[in-house]
Amino acid sequence: MSDTHLPALLGDRPAEDSWRLLHRAVDLGLDFTSGALRDGLVLRHATVSELIDRFAGPLPQDGGSDGQLLEDLAEIARWSISQADPRYLAFPDTGDSIAALAADIVASFLNQNLIAFDRSAPAASVIEAQLITWLREIVGYPVTPLADYRGLASLGGMWTSGGNMSNHIAIAAALAHTYPEIRTTGLRALPEQPLILLAGGVEHFSYLAAAQALGLGSDGLLWADATADFTSDPDSVARLLASPPPGKRIFMVVGVAGNCRTTGIDDLQALAELSGQHNVWFHVDACHGGSLLFSEKLKVQLAGIEHADSVALDPHKGLFVSYPSSYVLFRDPAALGRFARYPDRADAPDCLDLGLITPFYGSRGFESLKLWALMKHQGTSGIGRLVEDRQATFQAMVDLLERTGCFRMLGTSDFYRCAFVFFPTPVAEVLDQATLPAARHAAVRDLISCYTAAFADRLYRAGTVVFDLFALQDLADRIGLGIGAKYQVMGMCVGHPHIPDHVEHGIEQDITEAARDLTGRMLDDLQALLASADPAAGTSGPDVTGPAGW
Ligand SMILES: *Cc1c(COP(=O)(O)O)cnc(C)c1O
């Protein structure tokens, strides 16, 4: 490639040069995916300061050549983590649907602005409306076929940049439905404090974030109990709905279709009935579990979702679509119409200006083309097969963890993710035989947390196997040291439907080696702790939580 300065804009360049640059960019992407740019590792680990040293530079005043640009991009890829690598087991976000990747490239060229139909996004608006209709059908909502399109107020869903935003919008819609007057008067004029009812311990942070951002405040969240399976306890929800705190009104119940820690799925049917009885908005957070809706076999786990007033889906988590890809859907399509800047335009049968009914967003790109392309390319049956294959692969990976004898699972798992601590058999045996006074429980919990974090970090830094690491209560008391306190736990999430045998063996080998090394030290520490006369003696690791989301 020529190293001379070429013009900045596609339209000003020789077609041949543009073609070459863009093809090399695709080659670079493929080299990243294959692992060639990552030395065959999930990532080449580096610390924040190491990467700042590597990439920090002065304000670029004079530009560089195409070749220099590609080299810069390759260097960024070399220090990136591959969520599509089958040894990446922290989240399900593989983002490697080939159809979605192709669509992403095309969407960049099209550069449509989905704020409006005329002058901004003619075909794209229709495609996004079609996709919303398909997603409604998959959830089990009433559907108006696109051919009978009757205007924005009948659409009933929108693309968003993530589940966090989808949940914000669902809450805003539930508020606007319950208190139509707040559009004018704001929350301050309400005679009562509005509350969102959700289970503690299984909640995603987005509800707290939304309560704070939307003016409800953190006091606007009312916490129900979680079950030992890490799901919302319907009995607790029933009790709180029957007797909300004085001067307050529950306007929304949140059901979780796959929590982000163990994937426990709520009894959505029971929560829908309870919400219905009390005439309260029912929101289902299916950011994780939504992918199961594509499988005829697995979707029964989400039975009742069709009764939800709103549903959040996150295709960028478990549907093989790259970020950002999330959708929020409303059983009553008028829910979004309430946000319309020009309500009579939103009701006009020939208006498809999506920007009229998309709160928080003005100009935005054609991100929906990715999921549309995946669905056209694979059909619901193809996607369903991928989701089922992934489930089988997840089971095989759980078996792998179990047969190493190094871990203890916390709670059960409803689909592709489980949570566990480093708890090798010899350690468990010593603990079984010791009579441990309650005053010592905290120290042993800290020891387990500390070694769990050390184990996960060792593999992560080596770049060989990536588990998630976050904090979780042992609600089912699987370890036997009480359910109140949080442990640092690892999460294994299988995003890939197919993990080749040799990769699986490699993972088992890497796990066993790291465990061998740590088990002896953990045993020594445990024995020292048990022998110590000081009840406060202990090993305490740093407090580690999950990524921003938890
Ligand atoms: C991930 C997640 C979210 C937030 O989604 P983002 O896409 O990260 O914004 C919300 N709820 C649940 C249950 C999730 O797992």
The ligand as a MOL file (V3000), in Angstrom:
LIG
                    3D

  0  0  0     0  0            999 V3000
M  V30 BEGIN CTAB
M  V30 COUNTS 15 15 0 0 0
M  V30 BEGIN ATOM
M  V30 1 C -27.2410 -6.5990 30.9600 0
M  V30 2 C -28.5220 -6.3820 31.5990 0
M  V30 3 C -29.1200 -5.1280 31.5800 0
M  V30 4 C -28.4370 -3.9020 30.9960 0
M  V30 5 O -28.1290 -4.0580 29.7220 0
M  V30 6 P -26.9700 -3.2760 28.9320 0
M  V30 7 O -27.1780 -3.8300 27.5980 0
M  V30 8 O -25.6780 -3.6250 29.5980 0
M  V30 9 O -27.2650 -1.8300 29.0090 0
M  V30 10 C -30.3300 -4.9940 32.1980 0
M  V30 11 N -30.9200 -6.0300 32.8050 0
M  V30 12 C -30.3630 -7.2510 32.8520 0
M  V30 13 C -31.0630 -8.3710 33.5540 0
M  V30 14 C -29.1500 -7.4670 32.2380 0
M  V30 15 O -28.5930 -8.6760 32.2820 0
M  V30 END ATOM
M  V30 BEGIN BOND
M  V30 1 1 1 2
M  V30 2 1 2 3
M  V30 3 2 2 14
M  V30 4 1 3 4
M  V30 5 2 3 10
M  V30 6 1 4 5
M  V30 7 1 5 6
M  V30 8 2 6 7
M  V30 9 1 6 8
M  V30 10 1 6 9
M  V30 11 1 10 11
M  V30 12 2 11 12
M  V30 13 1 12 13
M  V30 14 1 12 14
M  V30 15 1 14 15
M  V30 END BOND
M  V30 END CTAB
M  END
